[in-house]
Amino acid sequence: MSKDARRAEGVFTGGISNGEYGLPLEEIVVVERGLGPRLWDTSGKEFLDFSMAWGSCLVGHAHAEVVEAVARQAPMGSNFAYLNTQVLALGEEIQRISPAAERLRFCASGTEATMYCKRVARGFTGRNKVLKFEGAYHGANEAGVTSLFPNKMLAFPTPELTSAGTPAMSDLLLVAPYNDLEATRRIVEENRDDLAAIIMEPLQRCTPPKEGFLEGVRELCSTNGVLLIFDEVVTGFRLAYGGAQEYYGVSPDLIAYGKALGGGYPIGVFGGRTDIMEMVREQRIGGDDYVWMASTLGGNPISTAAANATLSVFRQPGTYENLHRMGNYLRNGMRTVLAGHDLNAQIIGDGPLAQVVFSSDPVFDYRSTFKGDKKLGAAVMLGLFRQGIFLNPMGTKLYLSIAHDEPIVDEFLSRFDDTLKSIITVAA
């Protein structure tokens, strides 16, 4: 363990400053800088980054246009907690490309954006319950971390409290199996009088929706007076410039964005139909038709300047064709590597996302993914980290950025192959 890692151990629980990595203490590194698809720690070791700050750096680290935009804005003020030129321009662009975003409000993270969507939905409908799909992550709010990584496999729609400190979710949350429209229909129809909204990742983690599933959920919500929330914190600006709405051709009633929008800077935004978003109008304070919403750092000119620059990069010709091409290149390369080993495994994902599941059974929801060999998956991810691939060893999702190219992916594939060989050798 390096000197800097020992310092971190003395300051942060588990030696990690912001959670989840769960590395063994001897594996902890302290990152000093990043550029494009690479990171360097304080010892000078270089990593190829396949986490990209959990997908928030879709433009790559320290992209020149984003750095320049932030440098121009910083001398003019970092935060006013108020309407400013940068947030206005950004809001207009999001409204232009997002059918669901007739009106918007800014906050500081995707977690806040999904939280506000659920609050607004409850206020607008006068109902208390929200439905999510098992295994989906909707931010660090209480609903987001409930039934996130369940292992009891309770009967639907009972939620599993996969984080302590979330007791209210037992009464406020319903859970359905992703990609099962009929099961979802039954749950909605049985709870329609109490159900405010369905919140979903259109592409759940790396599991694509079955044909007709999103359209079916959209119709189900419309028929039963339930609001549909798209959590596009991951899919927004990643699958297409217009996000999952554009990619799949389905629009929700409320939508949440974060991650890639900020180009590596903290940002969150949510929006929806004009009549729904009227719930946050401050002139309604004191009435039953008001939902409280405010954010000290929401829409700050530094983050929104970075976001405006980021969107200008995404608008450049060929951006999404290349992201999809590189995603296919990565997934197909991983399949080729797996074919050289005697393993039951498959690669799933879409766009610039990939995930390895150590199972030969079809993967279409959380429980089919759960059947995979999680111990082997964790060993492979930790092995890749030790070989200089920066990622979250507690997960199996890989993120690409526009800075990744074929040589970078080829190097990853070589280290993926070496990792599998070493694990198989040890197991033998």
C-alpha positions, 0 to 999 in steps of 0.5 A: 500500500502506498503512503497516499493510500495509507493516508486515505485509510486514516481519513475515509471509511474503507479508505474510499472517499465517495463509496462503493469501490470496496477495494481491498486496502492493499489495492487502493490507489489515489488518482492524481490526474486524467486525460482522455481515456487514461488516469495516473495515480500518485505513484505514476502508474497509468490506468486505462479507464473503463469506468469514466467516473461511472459514465459521467466523463463521456467526453473523456477526462479533461476534454479541451473544449470543456476545460476552456469553457470552465476556464472562461466562466470561473473568473466571472463567478462559480455560483449564484444559486440563481438563473444565469446565462449558462443555465438558460442556454443549456435549458433551452437546448435540452428542451429542444431535443427532449420531447418530455422536457416541456419545462425544466428545473436544475439540481446538482446530481442525478440522485436529486433529479430522480428524487424530485421526479418521484416527489412531483409525481406523488404531488401531482397525482395525490398518490403515494406509491412508486413502482420500480423494476428490480435491480434498477439503480435510481440514485442514492435516494431511498427508492433508488437503493431498494431492491437494487441487489436483492438476494431473497427473491421476494414475491413481486411486488414486495420490495427488498430493503437492500440498504439499511435505513430505508424502512419507509420503502416497505410501504411506498415502493412496488417492485416488478420484473424488468421486461415482463409486461404482463407481470407489470400490468397485474401490479399496476392494475391491482395498485392503480388507486395508490400508484403515482408513477413508474420509474425506469431506466429504459436500458436497465443497467446493460440489459436492453428492453424486449421489443414492445416493452417500453411501448407497453409500459407507456400505454399501461401508464396512460391507461391507468393515470400513472405517470411514467418517469424515465431515469436517463441519468445513464442513457441520456446523451449516451445512446443518442443525442436525444437519449433513450427517448430518441433511441427507442422512440418512447417519451415519458411524462417526467425525465431525469438527467445527470452524469454525461451531461456535465462533462465530468462536472456535477449536474442534475436536471429534471423536466416534464409536461408543463402541467406536471411541472407547475407543481414546483411553481413557488407562487403555490407555496402553502397550497396542496398543489405545491411541491418543494424544490430548490438546489443551492448548486443546481444550474451553477454557471461552472457546471452548466458552462461545462455542459454547454461545451459537452453538448457541443462536442456531442453535436459534432458529426459522427459522434454517436456512430463512433460511440456505437461502433466502439461499443460493438467493437468492445462487446464483440472483442470480449466475446472472442476472448471468452470463446477462447476459454471454457467458461459459461459467459456472455456479453450484454449491453448497447451503445458505449456500454458492456457487461460480462455475465458469467452464465449461459442462460438468457439475460433479460432481467435482474434475476436472470443476471443474478444466476451468473457466477458473481464470485467469478465476475468479482475476481475478473473485475479485481484482476483487471484493476490489478492489470491497470484497467480502472473500473469499479470491482463491485460492478461489471458494467464497462463505460466507453467514452468518445476518447476510446479508440480501437488501440485502447480497446485492443489493450483492454481485450489483451488484459481481459484475456490475461486476467481470465488465463490467470484466474483459470490457472489458479482455479485449476 
